[in-house]
Each structure stands twice: as C-alpha cells, then as structure tokens.
Amino acid sequence: MLIVNKIFTKSEVQSRYEILIENYSKLIKIEALTMIDMAKKEGVRKMFDNIAPEYDRLNHILSLNIDKRWRSKAVRELADEQRALKVLDVACGTGDFTIEIARKVDPGSEVVGVDISEGMIAVGLDKIARSRVEATMRVADCEALPYEDDTFDRIAVGFGVRNFEHLELGLGEMC
C-alpha cells in the first residue's frame, strides 16, 4: 500500500516523471551502444545485469502498472487446475511473475523461474525470500534450458520473449 504524505501538483508529477524518463533513457542509450558490439544475447544479459536493481520500479512506472494487471490475468489462466503443478517461468527477470504464480497454484506445486541475467536472478531470489512463497530461480539460457522434455505441466514466458536472440529456438525449447 502506498501512502503519500504530500499532495503533488500536476506539474510536479510531470516534472518528476520527465526526470525519471530522461535518466532511464540515458541508461538505455548507453547500454544500447554497448550492445551494438556484441551478440544480442550477451548484450541483453549485460544490460539487465546493469539495470536489475532499478528494473521493477522503472517497469511499473513506465507501464503505468499495466504489467501488474497483465500478470494477474495470466496467472489466473495458468493456475486454473485444482492440483499441484510444475511450472517454469522463462525469462523471469526479477521474479514478479514467478512469485505471482507461486501464490496462486495449489500447495505442493513446484514453481521455477529462469533468466539469463545473474543480476535479475539475484534481485528475484531476494524478493522470493521476502515474499515467503515456495519458488526457486536459477540462471539459464532460454535457448538451452537445463530440463528434460515434459518436466513441467505449464511453461510461461512474459515480457522477456522480446529479448530472445533466436525466437524460434527459444520457443522450441519450451515445447
């Protein structure tokens, strides 16, 4: 719950938002220039390692919290069975989707998040510990998942799919 002790004028809110966007844009431009000289996968890994501590805040602000509503809707559809499930969240980032899934699936379910960025996984593991849900996370490449076929009942991928270096390979790995 957010409690605001001060009422901001429209211009103050707009000014603070513009400053945030300007700083985020500078960070993204620097990271984008770095990515030009390396493969997409390595560039994505490096960029998300660097922005991991600020990623959640920026994502919620820039999406106007639409990301939260999208996740809730997706989890309702994913966790619709009344039995324990094994669920894999691919390109899980800082684990918001992984945590939401773990909260909604039946007891005894196994929820695992994987991401290519060690920085994002570190933030996610801290969030899992604070949220006290039953879930795990590990570093893994979506194009070479470290699991046998048919290990999971459900596989989810959210926003991270846009960062796959080889989309067909990543999606094929999940099938």
C-alpha positions in Angstrom: 0.0 0.0 0.0 1.4 3.4 -1.0 0.8 6.2 1.5 1.6 9.7 0.3 2.2 12.4 2.9 2.2 15.2 0.3 -0.1 16.1 -2.4 1.8 16.9 -5.6 0.6 19.3 -8.3 0.2 18.1 -11.8 3.3 20.0 -12.9 5.4 18.4 -10.0 4.3 14.9 -11.0 5.0 15.7 -14.7 8.4 17.1 -13.8 9.4 14.1 -11.7 8.2 11.7 -14.4 10.2 13.6 -17.1 13.4 13.4 -14.9 12.9 9.7 -14.4 12.3 9.1 -18.1 15.3 11.2 -19.0 17.6 9.2 -16.6 16.2 5.9 -17.8 16.7 6.9 -21.4 20.3 7.8 -20.8 20.9 4.4 -19.2 19.2 2.5 -22.0 21.1 4.5 -24.7 24.5 3.7 -23.1 23.5 0.0 -22.8 22.2 0.0 -26.4 25.5 1.4 -27.7 27.3 -1.4 -25.8 25.0 -4.0 -27.3 26.0 -3.0 -30.9 29.4 -4.6 -30.5 28.2 -7.9 -29.1 25.7 -10.6 -29.8 22.1 -9.8 -28.8 22.1 -12.5 -26.0 25.3 -11.1 -24.4 24.0 -7.5 -24.8 20.7 -8.4 -23.2 22.4 -10.2 -20.3 24.7 -7.3 -19.7 22.0 -4.7 -19.9 19.7 -6.5 -17.5 22.6 -7.2 -15.1 23.3 -3.4 -15.0 19.7 -2.3 -14.5 18.4 -5.1 -12.3 18.3 -3.0 -9.1 16.1 -0.4 -10.7 14.2 -2.6 -13.1 11.0 -3.2 -11.1 10.4 0.5 -10.2 11.0 1.6 -13.8 8.8 -1.2 -15.3 5.9 -0.3 -13.0 6.2 3.4 -13.7 6.7 3.2 -17.5 3.9 0.7 -17.9 1.6 2.7 -15.6 1.3 -0.5 -13.6 -0.4 -2.3 -16.5 2.2 -5.0 -16.1 0.7 -5.9 -12.7 -2.8 -6.4 -14.2 -1.5 -8.4 -17.1 0.4 -10.7 -14.8 -2.7 -11.3 -12.6 -4.8 -12.2 -15.6 -2.2 -14.5 -17.0 -1.7 -16.3 -13.6 -5.5 -16.8 -13.2 -5.5 -18.7 -16.6 -2.3 -20.6 -15.9 -3.2 -21.8 -12.4 -6.8 -22.9 -13.2 -6.4 -26.5 -12.2 -7.1 -27.9 -8.8 -3.9 -29.9 -8.5 -0.3 -29.4 -7.8 1.6 -28.2 -10.9 5.2 -28.0 -12.0 5.5 -24.5 -13.6 8.5 -23.0 -15.4 8.7 -19.2 -15.8 11.2 -18.5 -18.7 12.9 -15.1 -18.9 11.6 -14.5 -15.4 13.6 -11.3 -14.7 13.2 -10.2 -11.1 10.6 -12.8 -10.5 7.3 -10.9 -10.2 5.5 -13.4 -12.4 7.2 -16.3 -10.7 6.1 -15.1 -7.3 2.5 -14.4 -8.5 2.3 -17.9 -9.9 3.7 -19.4 -6.6 1.0 -17.5 -4.7 -1.9 -18.9 -6.9 -1.0 -22.5 -7.6 -2.2 -25.3 -5.3 0.0 -26.3 -2.4 2.7 -28.8 -3.4 3.3 -27.1 -6.7 6.8 -26.5 -7.9 7.5 -23.1 -9.5 10.8 -22.4 -11.1 12.0 -19.1 -12.7 14.9 -19.0 -15.1 16.6 -16.0 -16.6 19.9 -15.3 -18.5 20.8 -12.4 -16.2 22.5 -13.1 -12.9 21.6 -9.6 -11.7 17.9 -10.1 -12.3 18.0 -13.5 -10.6 19.8 -12.0 -7.5 17.0 -9.4 -7.2 14.4 -12.1 -7.7 15.8 -14.5 -5.1 15.8 -11.7 -2.6 12.1 -10.9 -3.4 11.2 -14.6 -3.1 12.8 -14.8 0.3 10.9 -11.7 1.5 7.6 -12.9 0.0 7.9 -16.3 1.7 6.5 -18.2 -1.3 7.7 -21.6 -2.4 9.6 -20.9 -5.6 13.1 -21.2 -6.9 15.1 -19.3 -9.5 18.3 -20.0 -11.5 20.4 -18.6 -14.3 19.6 -20.4 -17.5 19.5 -19.7 -21.2 16.1 -20.0 -22.8 17.7 -21.4 -25.9 19.2 -24.3 -24.0 17.0 -25.0 -20.9 18.6 -27.4 -18.4 15.5 -29.6 -18.1 14.3 -32.8 -19.8 11.2 -32.7 -22.1 7.9 -32.9 -20.3 9.4 -31.9 -16.9 6.8 -29.1 -16.5 3.0 -29.0 -16.7 3.0 -25.3 -17.6 5.6 -23.1 -19.1 5.1 -19.3 -19.1 7.1 -16.5 -20.7 6.1 -12.9 -20.3 7.8 -9.7 -21.4 11.2 -11.5 -21.8 10.2 -13.1 -25.0 11.1 -9.9 -26.8 14.7 -10.3 -25.8 15.3 -13.8 -27.2 18.2 -13.8 -29.6 16.6 -16.7 -31.7 12.9 -16.6 -31.1 12.1 -19.9 -32.8 14.9 -21.7 -30.9 13.7 -20.3 -27.5 10.0 -21.1 -28.2 11.0 -24.6 -29.5 13.0 -25.2 -26.3 9.7 -24.7 -24.3 7.6 -27.1 -26.4 
